[in-house]
């Protein structure tokens, strides 16, 4: 009986953990891309202002 409880508890925990990992990875990717785009735009801002 205890083996079923452990197995069912583990079978519930693993998908939740996988979903959390996916969410955290997605948020980290979005933050990284936003930061990268901001740095890129700041780098080329001077050239846009001078008309090149």
For each residue, the residues with C-beta under 8 A, 3 or more apart:
1: 4 5
2: 5 6
3: 6 7
4: 1 7 8
5: 1 2 8 9
6: 2 3 9 10
7: 3 4 10 11
8: 4 5 11 12
9: 5 6 12 13
10: 6 7 13 14
11: 7 8 14 15
12: 8 9 15 16
13: 9 10 16 17
14: 10 11 17 18
15: 11 12 18 19
16: 12 13 19 20
17: 13 14 20 21
18: 14 15 21 22
19: 15 16 22 23
20: 16 17 23 24
21: 17 18 24 25
22: 18 19 25 26
23: 19 20 26 27
24: 20 21 27 28
25: 21 22 28 29
26: 22 23 29 30
27: 23 24 30 31
28: 24 25 31 32
29: 25 26 32 33
30: 26 27 33 34
31: 27 28 34 35
32: 28 29 35 36
33: 29 30 36 37
34: 30 31 37 38
35: 31 32 38 39
36: 32 33 39 40
37: 33 34 40 41
38: 34 35 41 42
39: 35 36 42 43
40: 36 37 43 44
41: 37 38 44 45
42: 38 39 45
43: 39 40
44: 40 41 47 48
45: 41 42 48 49
46: 49 50
47: 44 50 52
48: 44 45
49: 45 46
50: 46 47
51:
52: 47
